[in-house]
């Protein structure tokens, strides 16, 4: 198992995030076509990100490394560097990340990006911010409870996990988009076109990756939102396993519940001439 994990990590860290993802994602959409309302136009926004399998409780740090594949960085950051930096800053002991605020600080430090920490859950104004961010081609980090199939569930935080969201699939009644050449009902934004008004969107699926699988997953927005809003407690089994995990003041609820991290390119500083 260890050798396979090291192999996956080596492959992931040398993969090209600019190729390969669209076809993989389209195959999944075709395979799951019965999930989607056939009366809607399904508009796909996604930029491919590399994958890596986590070793131990590193889901947040692995998600952060994958998110870095969508940011235009001049430096190559390894997963090892992210782990070492998180430990040195006191954000983690074994790779666990129970604070979204610490995750945002770590991202800015190691990736040289800018982060926006959303609180209060994924609905309302935060829904608009998340969708606009994803339609702009930028990654989102979301803590949630992970079910046996890696999808969102509701276990009060006992299955707390991190995922990176790389894109979104939007179900819409109408709009002027480019039809996919392979899949009827699937569309892509036309070059140079404006993102649709979020008020015109009927259904939303988030395109996710997480550290226990190399493949994309499609999650209903509402399912992720419900899971994210109830990450309240440290798993009792973990609390009694003898390890000293780093918990923020207020515990898991304060650190993860209803929190979302948006990552974007760092804005250049204005220089006087």
C-alpha positions in Angstrom: 0.0 0.0 0.0 2.8 2.4 0.9 4.6 1.8 -2.4 1.4 2.3 -4.4 0.8 5.6 -2.5 4.3 6.7 -3.3 3.8 5.8 -6.9 0.6 7.8 -7.1 2.3 10.8 -5.5 5.1 10.7 -8.0 2.8 10.5 -10.9 0.7 13.3 -9.5 3.5 15.7 -8.8 4.8 15.2 -12.4 1.5 15.4 -14.1 0.5 18.2 -16.5 -2.6 19.9 -15.0 -3.5 21.5 -18.4 -4.4 18.2 -20.2 -6.5 15.1 -19.7 -9.1 16.3 -17.3 -11.9 17.3 -19.7 -12.2 13.9 -21.4 -12.2 12.1 -18.0 -14.9 14.4 -16.7 -17.0 14.0 -19.8 -16.9 10.2 -19.6 -18.2 10.5 -16.0 -21.0 12.8 -17.1 -22.0 10.5 -19.9 -22.0 7.5 -17.5 -24.1 9.4 -15.0 -26.5 11.0 -17.5 -29.6 9.7 -15.7 -28.9 12.0 -12.8 -29.4 15.1 -14.8 -32.7 16.7 -15.8 -33.0 16.2 -19.5 -35.0 19.4 -20.0 -32.1 21.6 -18.9 -29.0 22.8 -20.6 -26.0 21.6 -18.7 -23.2 24.2 -18.7 -19.7 22.9 -17.7 -17.0 25.0 -16.2 -13.9 23.1 -15.1 -10.1 23.3 -15.2 -8.2 20.1 -14.7 -6.2 19.6 -11.5 -3.7 16.9 -10.7 -4.4 14.1 -8.2 -2.6 12.6 -5.3 -3.4 10.0 -2.7 -3.0 11.0 0.9 -0.9 9.2 3.4 -2.5 9.4 6.8 -4.7 12.4 7.9 -3.4 14.7 5.2 -6.7 15.3 3.4 -6.5 19.1 3.8 -2.9 19.4 2.8 -3.4 17.2 -0.2 -6.5 19.2 -1.3 -4.4 22.4 -1.0 -1.6 20.9 -3.2 -4.2 19.9 -5.8 -5.7 23.4 -5.7 -2.3 24.8 -6.4 -2.5 23.2 -9.8 -5.1 25.7 -10.8 -3.1 28.7 -9.8 -0.6 30.4 -12.1 2.4 30.0 -9.8 6.0 30.5 -11.0 7.4 28.1 -8.3 6.7 24.4 -8.1 5.5 23.5 -4.6 5.7 19.9 -3.5 3.4 18.2 -1.1 6.3 17.6 1.2 6.9 21.4 1.4 3.3 22.0 2.3 3.4 19.4 5.0 6.7 20.6 6.5 5.5 24.2 6.5 2.2 23.4 8.2 4.0 21.5 10.9 6.6 24.3 11.4 3.8 26.9 11.7 2.0 24.8 14.3 -1.0 24.3 12.2 -0.8 20.5 12.4 1.1 17.6 14.0 0.2 14.6 11.8 -1.2 16.4 8.7 -4.7 17.1 10.1 -6.2 20.6 9.4 -9.0 21.5 11.7 -8.9 25.2 11.0 -10.0 26.8 7.7 -8.4 30.1 8.8 -5.0 28.2 9.2 -5.6 26.6 5.8 -6.0 30.0 4.2 -2.9 31.3 5.9 -0.9 28.3 4.8 -2.2 28.6 1.2 -1.0 32.2 1.0 2.4 31.3 2.5 3.2 28.2 0.4 1.4 29.0 -2.9 1.9 32.8 -3.0 -1.8 33.3 -3.6 -4.6 35.3 -2.0 -7.3 33.6 0.0 -10.8 34.7 1.1 -12.3 32.8 4.1 -16.1 32.6 3.9 -18.0 31.8 7.1 -21.7 31.1 7.7 -22.1 28.3 5.2 -22.5 27.9 1.5 -25.9 29.4 0.9 -27.1 33.0 0.4 -24.4 35.5 -0.6 -21.7 32.8 -0.1 -23.4 30.7 -2.8 -23.0 33.6 -5.3 -19.3 34.1 -4.3 -18.5 30.4 -4.6 -20.2 30.0 -8.1 -18.6 33.2 -9.4 -15.2 32.0 -8.2 -15.6 28.6 -9.9 -16.8 30.1 -13.1 -13.7 32.3 -13.1 -11.6 29.1 -13.1 -10.4 29.3 -9.5 -10.3 26.6 -6.8 -12.3 26.3 -3.6 -11.5 24.3 -0.5 -14.4 22.9 1.5 -14.5 20.8 4.7 -17.3 18.3 4.9 -18.1 14.9 6.3 -17.0 12.0 4.0 -19.2 9.0 3.4 -17.8 5.5 2.5 -17.9 6.5 -1.2 -16.1 9.8 -0.5 -19.3 11.8 -1.1 -20.7 14.3 1.4 -22.7 12.9 4.4 -23.8 14.2 7.8 -21.9 12.7 10.8 -21.5 15.8 13.0 -17.9 16.1 11.9 -16.9 12.6 12.9 -15.9 12.0 9.3 -14.4 15.4 8.7 -12.5 15.6 5.4 -11.4 18.2 2.9 -12.1 18.4 -0.8 -11.0 20.8 -3.6 -13.6 22.0 -6.0 -12.3 22.7 -9.4 -15.4 23.5 -11.4 -19.2 23.4 -11.6 -21.9 21.9 -13.8 -24.9 24.2 -14.0 -28.4 23.2 -15.1 -30.1 26.1 -16.9 -33.4 26.6 -18.8 -31.9 28.7 -21.5 -28.7 30.5 -22.6 -26.4 30.8 -25.6 -23.6 28.3 -25.1 -21.4 26.1 -27.3 -22.8 22.5 -27.6 -20.5 19.7 -26.7 -19.6 17.6 -29.8 -19.9 14.3 -27.9 -22.6 14.6 -25.3 -26.1 15.8 -26.1 -27.4 18.4 -23.6 -23.9 19.3 -22.4 -22.6 22.8 -23.2 -19.5 24.9 -22.7 -19.2 28.7 -22.3 -18.4 30.5 -25.5 -15.0 32.1 -25.7 -15.2 35.6 -24.3 -18.7 35.2 -23.0 -19.9 36.5 -19.7 -20.7 34.1 -16.9 -24.5 33.4 -16.5 -26.5 35.2 -13.9 -26.6 32.9 -10.8 -30.3 33.7 -10.5 -30.9 31.8 -13.7 -29.4 28.6 -12.5 -31.8 25.8 -11.6 -29.5 23.0 -10.5 -25.8 22.9 -9.4 -23.3 20.1 -9.2 -19.8 20.7 -7.9 -16.8 19.0 -9.5 -14.6 17.7 -6.7 -11.4 15.8 -5.9 -10.2 14.6 -2.6 -7.2 12.7 -1.3 -8.6 9.1 -1.3 -9.3 8.8 -5.0 -7.6 9.9 -8.2 -10.9 10.6 -9.9 -13.3 13.5 -10.2 -16.7 13.3 -8.4 -19.9 15.2 -9.0 -21.7 16.4 -5.9 -25.0 18.2 -5.6 -24.4 21.7 -4.2 -27.1 21.3 -1.6 -25.6 18.0 -0.4 -22.2 19.6 0.1 -23.7 22.6 1.8 -25.6 20.5 4.3 -22.5 18.5 5.1 -20.3 21.6 5.4 -22.8 23.2 7.9 -22.7 20.4 10.4 -19.0 19.7 10.9 -19.3 20.2 14.7 -17.2 17.7 16.6 -14.0 15.8 16.7 -14.5 12.0 16.1 -14.5 10.5 19.6 -12.3 7.6 18.3 -9.8 10.2 17.2 -10.1 12.2 20.4 -9.1 9.1 22.4 -6.4 7.7 20.1 -3.5 9.2 22.0 -2.4 11.7 19.4 -2.2 15.4 20.1 -4.1 17.1 17.2 -4.0 20.8 16.6 -7.5 22.2 17.3 -8.4 25.9 17.1 -10.1 27.7 20.0 -13.7 26.6 19.8 -12.7 23.2 18.4 -13.8 21.6 15.2 -17.0 23.7 15.1 -15.2 27.0 15.1 -12.5 25.8 12.7 -14.5 24.1 10.0 -18.3 24.3 10.4 -19.7 26.6 7.6 -16.2 27.7 6.5 -15.0 27.7 2.9 -11.7 28.9 1.5 -11.5 30.6 -1.9 -8.0 30.8 -3.6 -7.0 33.2 -6.2 -4.0 34.8 -7.9 -2.2 37.4 -5.8 -2.9 40.9 -7.1 0.3 42.7 -8.1 1.3 45.6 -5.9 1.1 49.1 -7.3 4.5 50.6 -7.8 5.1 54.3 -7.9 7.1 55.6 -10.9 
